[in-house]
Amino acid sequence: MEKYDVCVIGGGPAGYAAAMRAVDFKKKILLIEKKRIGGAGIHNGALSSKTWWELSREALALSTHCKSTNVPAPKHHFQILKDEVDKAVTKRRELLEHHMHNINLNSQGDYFHFKHGTAKVISEDIVSIKTCEGENIEIKSDNIILATGSRPRKLEQIPIDEEIILTSDGIENLKEFPKSIVIVGAGVIGCEFATIFSNFGQTKVHMIDKGNRILPFEDEDIVNIIEKNLERKEVLIHRNSKLVEMKVVNKTVVYTLEYDNGSREMFHVEKALVSVGRIPNYESLISESVKIEKDSRGIIDNLTRTSIPNIYAVGDITADIALVNVGELEGRYAIEQMFGKPEKNLIYENISTIMFLAPEVAGVGINEVQAQKQNIPYKAVSIDYSCISRAIAMRNTDGFIKIIVSNDDDMKVLGMRVVGEHASSSIEAVALLISMGKGINELAELIHPHPSIIEGIQECVRMLLNKSMLKPGVLRNAMRCRSFKNGEVKVFEFA
């Protein structure tokens, strides 16, 4: 029986990162993947959907410019666009595969090994593998990492066939832009696809939202901008609605909604996209004799270590945050726990996120919704893009920057949200401050490039220090200041 120092099950972002970190420690590693290297980080997920978003963003910009110059806007061909997405996915996958197959040459040792097949943990240190060639083998490993990711959640009452009623996995089955589509679920993924389809302008988009607004976990000022832009592109948001029935009739989708007032309404669309979250892939992964704690959200872990000390869980399979960057961080951290000492603790408070909407939304740390839920006193200041020279130069002032700090003299940075162009490029300095537990003074006098979006961060900080160049008392609609304490939100002003 072949023996390894660590066996990693799953070749997505978390598993791949773990395997490559183990190479650094010169350990004998086996990586097992049953489908395609890269997982949902590339296929049917992060890279593919973000490529679609980038293309849709360019299409919308082109359409806008055509209107302003009185030139007919081109009609975008779905298959040509899909080919571009496929090229992006293939390029990234081939990069990882080339890297994987040549890693031992670079490391000058026979450390990394790969098997294409399905794995099952049958004891604390033995893994059974059925290879794609039909061979059944068992290997022994001192440590095991579970990194098999997640898949779209399905609803029993909805007949998902990935042709007419789709999950995000079925988007690649589309042959052309549907004339109309309903999206079940108003979370991040649902809103991203609503943005993509509406940007191309060839699909009438409906969204079903059981609450009174989309993205219920986000702050109201952010949601207001996203909703306004979606509705400007004629997206129909069914607020306060419950999906009573969805069925396929003559190869189209018929769905019935019940509203809070008890009334019902029926709609007909060409396609449906079910986007109601994801569930962990751990069925058939672990033998019943291996008693690993888990629940409906995933495998329960303590900083990547499961209830069995030599078995670790990383990425979407755990009950932690399901993001590519988090999975990679967890994969590396698990290896460092095994074979060394992590340079710093694994923390989630300073994790940066991006929502690929219209406009782009980036965040780090907590938002106002979370702070209020946890009863954390805070101050929040925001400045509109209309006050930032770079946004004005770009002729796109739709958005704002908001910084949230502790409501005390220290003004410790708790979080930040940026909505608008270049949002994702604007948050790293604040992420660093959060990880260091620092206040805002370090940001106040930095010299930022001009003109740049990040100059707005500095102006927010100076607002908190009561020394901003632009005064909130004058620009009340564009510069906002509020505080939260003892369950009450108040607007405050500086002299």
C-alpha positions as CSV (number, residue, x, y, z in Angstrom):
1,M,0.0,0.0,0.0
2,E,1.4,3.4,-1.1
3,K,2.0,5.8,1.9
4,Y,1.9,9.6,1.8
5,D,2.5,12.4,4.3
6,V,-0.8,14.1,3.2
7,C,-3.6,13.1,0.9
8,V,-5.7,16.0,-0.4
9,I,-9.2,15.1,-1.7
10,G,-10.4,17.7,-4.1
11,G,-8.5,19.8,-6.7
12,G,-10.4,23.1,-6.4
13,P,-8.9,26.3,-5.0
14,A,-8.6,25.0,-1.4
15,G,-7.2,21.6,-2.2
16,Y,-4.8,22.8,-4.9
17,A,-3.5,25.5,-2.5
18,A,-3.0,22.9,0.2
19,A,-1.1,20.6,-2.0
20,M,1.3,23.3,-3.3
21,R,1.9,24.5,0.2
22,A,2.9,21.0,1.2
23,V,5.5,20.9,-1.5
24,D,7.1,23.8,0.3
25,F,7.6,21.5,3.3
26,K,9.0,18.8,1.0
27,K,6.3,16.3,1.9
28,K,5.0,13.5,-0.1
29,I,1.6,14.6,-1.3
30,L,-1.3,12.9,-3.2
31,L,-3.9,15.1,-4.8
32,I,-7.1,13.4,-5.9
33,E,-9.7,15.1,-8.2
34,K,-12.6,13.3,-9.8
35,K,-13.5,15.9,-12.4
36,R,-11.5,19.0,-13.5
37,I,-8.6,20.7,-11.8
38,G,-9.7,24.1,-10.5
39,G,-13.2,23.1,-9.3
40,A,-15.9,25.8,-9.0
41,G,-13.1,28.4,-8.7
42,I,-12.8,28.0,-12.5
43,H,-15.7,25.9,-13.9
44,N,-19.4,26.9,-13.4
45,G,-18.3,29.4,-10.8
46,A,-15.9,32.2,-10.0
47,L,-13.8,32.5,-13.1
48,S,-16.5,31.6,-15.7
49,S,-19.2,33.9,-14.1
50,K,-16.8,36.8,-13.7
51,T,-15.7,36.5,-17.3
52,W,-19.4,36.7,-18.3
53,W,-19.7,39.8,-16.0
54,E,-16.7,41.4,-17.6
55,L,-18.0,40.8,-21.1
56,S,-21.5,42.1,-20.1
57,R,-19.9,45.2,-18.6
58,E,-18.1,46.0,-21.8
59,A,-21.3,45.3,-23.8
60,L,-23.3,47.7,-21.6
61,A,-20.6,50.4,-22.0
62,L,-20.6,50.0,-25.7
63,S,-24.4,50.3,-25.9
64,T,-24.2,53.4,-23.7
65,H,-21.6,55.0,-26.0
66,C,-23.6,54.1,-29.1
67,K,-26.6,55.8,-27.7
68,S,-24.7,59.0,-26.8
69,T,-23.2,59.2,-30.3
70,N,-26.4,58.2,-32.1
71,V,-24.8,55.0,-33.5
72,P,-26.8,51.7,-33.7
73,A,-25.8,49.4,-30.9
74,P,-24.5,45.9,-32.0
75,K,-26.3,42.8,-31.2
76,H,-24.1,40.4,-29.2
77,H,-23.9,36.8,-30.3
78,F,-24.2,34.4,-27.4
79,Q,-22.0,31.6,-28.8
80,I,-19.1,34.0,-29.6
81,L,-19.3,35.3,-26.1
82,K,-19.4,31.8,-24.7
83,D,-16.3,30.9,-26.7
84,E,-14.5,33.8,-24.9
85,V,-15.6,32.5,-21.5
86,D,-14.5,29.0,-22.5
87,K,-11.1,30.3,-23.6
88,A,-10.6,32.0,-20.2
89,V,-11.6,28.9,-18.3
90,T,-9.3,26.7,-20.5
91,K,-6.4,29.1,-20.1
92,R,-6.6,29.0,-16.3
93,R,-7.1,25.2,-16.1
94,E,-4.2,24.6,-18.5
95,L,-2.0,26.8,-16.4
96,L,-2.8,24.9,-13.3
97,E,-2.3,21.5,-15.0
98,H,1.0,22.5,-16.5
99,H,2.1,23.8,-13.1
100,M,0.9,20.6,-11.4
101,H,2.6,18.2,-13.8
102,N,6.0,20.1,-13.7
103,I,6.1,20.9,-10.0
104,N,8.5,18.1,-9.1
105,L,11.0,19.3,-11.7
106,N,11.0,22.7,-10.0
107,S,11.2,21.4,-6.5
108,Q,13.8,18.8,-7.4
109,G,12.1,16.0,-5.6
110,D,9.4,13.4,-6.0
111,Y,6.9,15.1,-3.7
112,F,3.7,15.8,-5.7
113,H,1.5,13.0,-7.0
114,F,-1.9,13.2,-8.7
115,K,-4.7,10.7,-9.3
116,H,-7.8,11.3,-11.4
117,G,-10.7,9.6,-9.6
118,T,-13.2,9.4,-6.8
119,A,-11.9,9.1,-3.2
120,K,-13.5,7.8,0.0
121,V,-12.1,8.0,3.5
122,I,-12.5,4.5,5.0
123,S,-10.5,5.0,8.2
124,E,-8.5,7.7,9.9
125,D,-5.5,7.1,7.7
126,I,-6.7,5.1,4.7
127,V,-8.3,6.4,1.5
128,S,-10.0,4.2,-1.1
129,I,-9.7,5.5,-4.7
130,K,-11.6,4.5,-7.8
131,T,-9.6,5.9,-10.7
132,C,-11.1,7.2,-13.9
133,E,-9.5,4.2,-15.6
134,G,-11.6,1.9,-13.4
135,E,-8.8,0.8,-11.0
136,N,-9.6,0.4,-7.3
137,I,-6.7,1.1,-4.9
138,E,-6.1,2.1,-1.3
139,I,-3.5,4.4,0.0
140,K,-2.3,5.3,3.5
141,S,-1.7,8.8,4.6
142,D,-0.6,10.4,7.9
143,N,-2.9,13.4,7.2
144,I,-6.0,13.8,5.1
145,I,-7.5,17.1,3.8
146,L,-11.1,17.1,2.7
147,A,-11.6,19.8,0.0
148,T,-14.4,18.6,-2.2
149,G,-16.2,21.9,-2.4
150,S,-19.9,22.5,-2.9
151,R,-22.7,22.5,-5.5
152,P,-25.8,24.5,-6.1
153,R,-28.7,23.9,-3.8
154,K,-31.8,22.5,-5.4
155,L,-35.4,22.8,-4.3
156,E,-37.5,19.6,-4.3
157,Q,-40.6,21.3,-5.7
158,I,-38.8,22.8,-8.7
159,P,-38.1,20.4,-11.7
160,I,-34.5,21.4,-12.4
161,D,-33.3,19.9,-15.7
162,E,-30.3,22.2,-16.4
163,E,-31.8,22.9,-19.8
164,I,-35.0,25.0,-19.1
165,I,-34.8,25.4,-15.4
166,L,-31.1,25.8,-14.5
167,T,-28.7,26.2,-11.6
168,S,-25.4,28.1,-12.1
169,D,-24.0,24.7,-13.3
170,G,-26.4,24.7,-16.2
171,I,-25.6,28.2,-17.6
172,E,-23.0,26.6,-20.0
173,N,-25.9,24.6,-21.5
174,L,-27.5,27.7,-23.0
175,K,-27.2,28.0,-26.7
176,E,-28.4,31.6,-27.0
177,F,-29.7,34.5,-24.9
178,P,-33.1,33.6,-23.5
179,K,-35.7,36.2,-24.3
180,S,-36.8,36.1,-20.7
181,I,-35.5,34.5,-17.5
182,V,-36.7,34.4,-13.8
183,I,-34.1,34.1,-11.1
184,V,-35.2,32.4,-7.9
185,G,-33.1,34.0,-5.1
186,A,-31.9,37.5,-4.5
187,G,-28.5,36.8,-3.0
188,V,-25.1,37.5,-4.4
189,I,-25.1,34.9,-7.2
190,G,-28.7,35.6,-8.2
191,C,-27.9,39.4,-8.4
192,E,-24.7,38.8,-10.3
193,F,-26.6,36.8,-13.0
194,A,-29.4,39.4,-13.1
195,T,-26.6,42.0,-13.7
196,I,-25.0,39.9,-16.5
197,F,-28.2,39.1,-18.4
198,S,-29.6,42.7,-18.1
199,N,-26.3,44.2,-19.2
200,F,-26.4,42.4,-22.5
201,G,-29.9,43.9,-23.0
202,Q,-31.3,40.8,-24.8
203,T,-33.1,39.2,-21.9
204,K,-36.0,40.4,-19.8
205,V,-35.0,39.5,-16.3
206,H,-37.4,38.7,-13.4
207,M,-36.1,38.2,-9.8
208,I,-38.1,36.6,-6.9
209,D,-37.3,38.1,-3.5
210,K,-39.2,36.9,-0.4
211,G,-38.2,40.1,1.4
212,N,-38.8,43.7,0.7
213,R,-35.3,44.2,-0.9
214,I,-32.5,42.2,-2.6
215,L,-29.3,41.4,-0.8
216,P,-30.8,41.4,2.7
217,F,-27.5,41.0,4.4
218,E,-26.1,44.2,2.9
219,D,-26.6,47.8,4.0
220,E,-29.6,49.7,2.7
221,D,-27.6,52.4,1.0
222,I,-25.7,49.8,-1.1
223,V,-28.9,47.9,-2.0
224,N,-30.6,51.1,-3.1
225,I,-28.0,51.7,-5.8
226,I,-28.0,48.1,-7.0
227,E,-31.8,47.9,-7.2
228,K,-32.0,51.3,-8.9
229,N,-29.6,50.2,-11.6
230,L,-31.2,46.8,-12.1
231,E,-34.6,48.4,-12.5
232,R,-33.2,51.0,-14.9
233,K,-32.4,48.1,-17.1
234,E,-36.0,46.9,-16.8
235,V,-35.3,44.1,-14.3
236,L,-38.6,43.1,-12.6
237,I,-38.0,42.5,-8.9
238,H,-40.9,40.6,-7.3
239,R,-40.6,41.9,-3.7
240,N,-42.4,40.3,-0.7
241,S,-43.3,37.2,-2.8
242,K,-43.3,33.5,-2.3
243,L,-42.9,31.0,-5.1
244,V,-46.0,28.8,-5.0
245,E,-45.3,26.7,-8.1
246,M,-42.9,26.5,-11.0
247,K,-43.3,24.0,-13.9
248,V,-42.3,23.5,-17.5
249,V,-45.1,23.9,-20.0
250,N,-44.3,23.5,-23.8
251,K,-40.6,24.0,-23.0
252,T,-41.2,27.3,-21.2
253,V,-41.4,28.1,-17.5
254,V,-44.6,29.0,-15.8
255,Y,-44.4,30.2,-12.2
256,T,-46.9,31.4,-9.7
257,L,-46.2,33.9,-6.9
258,E,-48.1,34.7,-3.7
259,Y,-47.6,38.1,-2.3
260,D,-47.7,39.2,1.4
261,N,-51.3,40.5,0.9
262,G,-52.5,37.0,-0.2
263,S,-52.9,37.8,-3.9
264,R,-51.4,35.4,-6.5
265,E,-50.1,36.0,-10.0
266,M,-48.8,33.8,-12.8
267,F,-45.9,34.5,-15.1
268,H,-44.5,33.0,-18.3
269,V,-40.7,33.1,-19.1
270,E,-38.4,31.2,-21.4
271,K,-35.9,30.0,-18.7
272,A,-35.4,29.9,-15.0
273,L,-32.3,30.1,-12.9
274,V,-32.5,28.7,-9.3
275,S,-29.9,30.5,-7.1
276,V,-30.7,29.7,-3.5
277,G,-27.2,28.9,-2.1
278,R,-24.8,26.0,-2.2
279,I,-24.5,22.8,-0.2
280,P,-21.3,20.9,0.7
281,N,-20.1,17.8,-1.2
282,Y,-19.6,15.2,1.5
283,E,-22.0,12.5,0.5
284,S,-20.2,9.2,-0.1
285,L,-16.9,10.9,0.9
286,I,-16.5,9.5,4.4
287,S,-17.2,5.9,5.6
288,E,-19.8,5.7,8.4
289,S,-17.1,4.2,10.7
290,V,-15.2,7.5,10.5
291,K,-17.0,9.7,13.0
292,I,-16.4,13.3,11.7
293,E,-18.8,15.9,13.0
294,K,-20.9,17.7,10.4
295,D,-24.2,19.4,10.0
296,S,-26.3,20.7,7.1
297,R,-23.9,23.6,6.5
298,G,-20.8,21.4,6.2
299,I,-18.1,19.6,8.1
300,I,-17.5,21.2,11.4
301,D,-13.9,22.3,11.9
302,N,-11.8,24.3,14.4
303,L,-9.4,26.3,12.3
304,T,-9.5,23.6,9.6
305,R,-9.1,20.7,12.0
306,T,-12.0,18.3,12.2
307,S,-13.1,16.2,15.2
308,I,-10.5,13.7,14.0
309,P,-7.1,15.3,14.7
310,N,-5.3,14.2,11.5
311,I,-8.2,14.9,9.2
312,Y,-8.7,18.5,8.0
313,A,-11.5,20.2,6.1
314,V,-11.0,23.4,4.0
315,G,-13.0,25.4,1.5
316,D,-16.7,25.2,0.7
317,I,-17.1,21.8,2.4
318,T,-16.8,23.5,5.8
319,A,-19.4,25.6,7.6
320,D,-17.2,28.7,7.2
321,I,-17.2,31.4,4.5
322,A,-17.5,30.0,1.0
323,L,-15.1,32.1,-1.0
324,V,-12.2,31.2,-3.3
325,N,-9.7,33.3,-1.4
326,V,-10.9,31.9,2.0
327,G,-10.6,28.3,0.7
328,E,-7.0,28.9,-0.5
329,L,-6.2,30.6,2.9
330,E,-7.6,27.6,4.8
331,G,-5.8,25.1,2.6
332,R,-2.4,26.7,3.2
333,Y,-3.2,27.1,6.9
334,A,-4.1,23.4,7.3
335,I,-0.7,22.4,5.9
336,E,1.2,24.9,8.1
337,Q,-0.5,23.4,11.1
338,M,0.6,19.9,10.1
339,F,4.2,20.5,9.2
340,G,5.2,23.8,10.8
341,K,3.8,26.7,12.7
342,P,1.4,29.2,11.0
343,E,3.0,32.6,10.9
344,K,-0.2,34.2,12.0
345,N,-3.6,33.0,13.2
346,L,-6.4,32.2,10.7
347,I,-8.9,35.1,11.0
348,Y,-11.9,36.0,9.0
349,E,-12.5,39.6,10.1
350,N,-10.3,41.1,7.4
351,I,-11.4,39.0,4.4
352,S,-12.0,41.1,1.3
353,T,-15.0,40.4,-0.9
354,I,-16.3,41.5,-4.3
355,M,-19.9,41.4,-5.6
356,F,-19.9,41.7,-9.4
357,L,-23.0,43.8,-9.8
358,A,-23.8,47.2,-11.4
359,P,-21.9,48.9,-10.0
360,E,-19.2,46.6,-8.5
361,V,-19.3,46.3,-4.7
362,A,-16.2,45.5,-2.6
363,G,-16.1,45.1,1.2
364,V,-13.9,44.1,4.1
365,G,-14.8,43.7,7.8
366,I,-18.3,44.1,9.1
367,N,-21.1,46.3,7.6
368,E,-23.7,48.3,9.4
369,V,-26.3,45.5,9.4
370,Q,-23.8,43.2,11.1
371,A,-22.7,45.8,13.6
372,Q,-26.3,46.6,14.6
373,K,-27.1,42.9,14.9
374,Q,-24.2,42.4,17.2
375,N,-24.9,45.7,19.0
376,I,-21.5,47.1,18.3
377,P,-21.3,50.9,18.7
378,Y,-19.9,52.5,15.6
379,K,-19.5,55.6,13.5
380,A,-19.9,55.5,9.8
381,V,-19.0,58.1,7.2
382,S,-19.5,58.0,3.5
383,I,-18.6,60.1,0.5
384,D,-20.2,59.9,-2.9
385,Y,-18.2,59.3,-6.1
386,S,-19.5,62.7,-7.2
387,C,-16.9,64.2,-4.8
388,I,-14.0,62.2,-6.2
389,S,-12.0,63.6,-9.1
390,R,-11.2,60.2,-10.8
391,A,-14.9,59.2,-10.8
392,I,-15.8,62.6,-12.4
393,A,-13.1,62.1,-15.0
394,M,-14.5,58.7,-15.8
395,R,-17.9,60.2,-16.2
396,N,-19.3,57.6,-13.8
397,T,-20.1,59.0,-10.4
398,D,-22.6,56.2,-9.4
399,G,-21.3,55.0,-6.1
400,F,-19.7,55.8,-2.7
401,I,-17.1,54.9,-0.2
402,K,-18.0,54.1,3.4
403,I,-15.8,53.5,6.4
404,I,-17.1,52.1,9.7
405,V,-15.1,52.6,12.9
406,S,-15.6,52.0,16.6
407,N,-17.6,54.6,18.4
408,D,-14.9,55.8,20.8
409,D,-11.7,57.8,20.8
410,D,-9.6,55.0,19.3
411,M,-11.8,54.8,16.2
412,K,-10.6,51.3,15.4
413,V,-11.5,50.3,11.8
414,L,-14.3,47.8,11.8
415,G,-15.1,47.6,8.1
416,M,-15.4,49.4,4.7
417,R,-17.7,49.2,1.7
418,V,-17.0,50.7,-1.7
419,V,-19.7,50.8,-4.4
420,G,-18.6,51.9,-7.9
421,E,-15.8,51.8,-10.4
422,H,-12.5,50.4,-9.2
423,A,-14.2,49.2,-5.9
424,S,-12.1,46.1,-5.6
425,S,-8.8,48.1,-5.9
426,S,-9.7,50.3,-3.0
427,I,-9.9,48.2,0.1
428,E,-6.6,46.5,0.7
429,A,-5.1,49.2,3.0
430,V,-8.2,49.1,5.2
431,A,-8.0,45.3,5.2
432,L,-4.5,45.5,6.6
433,L,-5.6,48.0,9.3
434,I,-8.4,45.6,10.4
435,S,-6.0,42.7,10.6
436,M,-3.6,44.8,12.7
437,G,-6.4,46.1,14.9
438,K,-5.4,49.7,14.0
439,G,-7.3,52.9,14.0
440,I,-7.6,55.4,11.1
441,N,-4.8,57.8,11.8
442,E,-2.4,55.9,9.6
443,L,-4.6,56.6,6.6
444,A,-5.2,60.3,7.2
445,E,-1.9,61.7,5.8
446,L,-0.9,59.1,3.2
447,I,-0.2,60.7,-0.2
448,H,-2.4,58.9,-2.7
449,P,-2.0,59.0,-6.5
450,H,-4.1,61.7,-8.1
451,P,-6.6,61.4,-9.5
452,S,-7.6,58.1,-8.0
453,I,-10.7,56.5,-6.4
454,I,-8.8,55.8,-3.2
455,E,-8.5,59.5,-2.5
456,G,-12.1,59.1,-1.3
457,I,-10.9,56.8,1.5
458,Q,-8.6,59.5,2.8
459,E,-11.4,62.1,2.7
460,C,-13.6,59.7,4.7
461,V,-10.9,59.3,7.3
462,R,-10.4,63.0,7.5
463,M,-14.2,63.4,8.0
464,L,-13.9,61.2,11.1
465,L,-11.0,63.3,12.3
466,N,-13.0,66.5,11.6
467,K,-10.4,67.9,9.2
468,S,-11.7,67.0,5.7
469,M,-11.2,69.3,2.8
470,L,-14.8,69.0,1.7
471,K,-17.2,69.7,4.6
472,P,-20.1,67.4,5.3
473,G,-22.1,70.4,6.7
474,V,-22.0,71.9,3.2
475,L,-22.4,68.7,1.1
476,R,-25.0,67.0,3.2
477,N,-26.4,64.9,0.3
478,A,-22.9,63.6,-0.8
479,M,-21.1,63.3,2.6
480,R,-23.0,61.5,5.3
481,C,-22.1,60.8,8.9
482,R,-24.0,58.7,11.4
483,S,-23.4,56.8,14.6
484,F,-24.9,53.8,16.3
485,K,-25.1,53.3,20.1
486,N,-27.5,51.7,22.5
487,G,-29.6,50.4,19.6
488,E,-30.1,53.8,18.1
489,V,-28.8,55.3,14.8
490,K,-28.2,59.0,14.8
491,V,-27.0,61.5,12.2
492,F,-24.1,63.6,13.5
493,E,-22.3,66.6,12.1
494,F,-18.9,68.0,12.6
495,A,-18.1,71.7,13.1
